[in-house]
Amino acid sequence: MITLDNVGYSYGGGDLLSDVSMRLNPGSFHFLTGPSGAGKTTLLKLCYGALMPTRGQVTLFDADLRALDRDQMALMRRRIGVVHQDCRFLDHLPLRENIALPLTVSGRDVAAEGENLSELMQWVGLAGRADALPPELSGGERQRAALARAVIMSPDVIIADEPTGNVDWEMSQRLLTLLIELNRMGKAVLVASHDLALIRAAKSQVQARVLRISNHRLQLAGADL
């Protein structure tokens, strides 16, 4: 579904990523790890078209990223749900409306999607917080809301950038469970994380590949993970 072929990305006159090749297939689960500043977030952005590669080719659902016009790119991105590291919301809107924003932007009838939206909020454990404003939410609630917003369009791929970076271990496990459930529904999942304990916990529950960025390149992590 998403393929990177010998991709490079330069920033500030130097290579941040070089000769990166990877493929996200339906139902696959990947972790991406590496030190801070190694390029994890950049690689994720290349995967969903927020950045263009300096070299090489990125293919989204059999289409060359460079060949897509603005409308085509918008349609492609509906098939990719992204959970950003700094999950942002519109503070003046209640949580239910924040989660429904992708529906609103795409022109869908939010009222007609009411039952699905309620089920989604129940699934992430936020049914009782539908009317809460974002500043009233805990860190874990914000992360679960971000995941709900990312999957409301029923995307084929879920990309999450350090989704457990600001929550405790119990909440990390809860978020991991949700991601694994999505994967078992056939979604491809790619998670950037520095939390090796979380990665080990995931590998005991799902067949996951662990990729590491080192010296600007992407490597398959060793058996120590």
JOWOHU-V849938 format. One record per backbone hydrogen bond with DSSP energy under -0.5 kcal/mol. NH is the residue of the N-H (numbers start at 1). CO is the residue of the C=O. E is the energy in kcal/mol with one decimal. If there is no record, write none. Layout:
[[NH/CO/E] [NH/CO/E]]
This chain:
[[2/24/-1.4] [3/59/-2.5] [4/22/-2.9] [5/57/-2.8] [6/4/-0.6] [7/20/-3.0] [8/55/-1.9] [9/17/-2.2] [11/14/-3.0] [14/11/-1.4] [16/9/-2.8] [17/9/-2.0] [18/216/-3.0] [20/7/-2.9] [21/19/-0.5] [22/4/-1.8] [24/2/-3.0] [25/23/-0.7] [27/186/-1.0] [28/25/-2.1] [30/189/-3.0] [31/209/-2.8] [32/191/-3.0] [33/211/-3.0] [38/35/-1.9] [43/39/-2.4] [44/40/-2.2] [45/41/-2.4] [46/42/-1.9] [47/43/-1.5] [48/44/-1.2] [49/46/-0.6] [50/45/-2.0] [51/45/-1.2] [54/8/-2.2] [55/8/-1.9] [57/5/-1.9] [59/3/-3.0] [60/63/-2.7] [61/1/-4.3] [61/59/-0.6] [63/60/-1.4] [65/58/-3.0] [67/64/-1.3] [68/65/-1.2] [73/69/-2.6] [74/70/-2.0] [75/71/-1.9] [76/72/-2.2] [77/73/-2.4] [78/74/-0.9] [79/76/-1.8] [80/77/-1.4] [81/157/-3.2] [83/159/-2.9] [84/82/-0.7] [87/85/-0.9] [91/89/-0.9] [93/90/-1.9] [95/132/-2.6] [96/130/-2.6] [97/94/-0.6] [98/94/-2.0] [99/95/-2.7] [100/96/-1.5] [101/98/-1.1] [102/99/-0.5] [103/100/-1.0] [104/100/-1.8] [105/101/-2.9] [106/102/-1.7] [107/104/-1.2] [108/103/-2.3] [110/108/-1.0] [113/109/-1.0] [113/110/-0.6] [114/111/-1.5] [117/113/-2.7] [118/114/-2.3] [119/115/-2.3] [120/116/-2.3] [121/117/-2.3] [122/118/-2.0] [123/119/-2.3] [124/120/-1.8] [125/122/-1.1] [126/121/-3.4] [127/121/-0.6] [129/126/-2.1] [130/127/-0.9] [132/129/-1.5] [134/93/-0.7] [136/133/-2.4] [137/134/-2.0] [142/138/-2.4] [143/139/-2.0] [144/140/-2.2] [145/141/-2.4] [146/142/-2.4] [147/143/-1.9] [148/144/-2.3] [149/145/-2.6] [150/146/-1.8] [151/147/-1.4] [152/148/-0.8] [152/149/-0.5] [154/151/-2.1] [156/79/-1.7] [157/79/-1.8] [158/188/-3.0] [159/81/-3.2] [160/190/-2.7] [161/83/-2.9] [162/160/-0.8] [162/192/-2.3] [165/162/-1.6] [167/164/-1.2] [172/168/-2.4] [173/169/-2.4] [174/170/-1.6] [175/171/-2.6] [176/172/-2.4] [177/173/-2.2] [178/174/-1.8] [179/175/-2.2] [180/176/-2.5] [181/177/-2.3] [182/178/-2.1] [183/179/-2.1] [184/180/-2.3] [185/181/-0.8] [185/182/-0.6] [186/183/-1.9] [187/182/-1.8] [188/156/-2.2] [189/28/-2.6] [190/158/-2.7] [191/30/-2.5] [192/160/-2.8] [193/32/-2.5] [193/191/-0.5] [196/194/-1.2] [199/195/-1.9] [200/196/-2.4] [201/197/-2.1] [202/198/-2.3] [203/199/-2.3] [204/200/-0.9] [204/201/-0.5] [205/202/-2.1] [206/202/-2.2] [208/206/-1.2] [209/29/-2.4] [211/31/-3.3] [211/209/-0.6] [212/219/-3.4] [213/33/-2.5] [214/212/-0.6] [214/217/-2.8] [217/214/-1.8] [219/212/-2.9] [221/210/-3.0] [221/219/-0.5] [225/222/-1.5]]
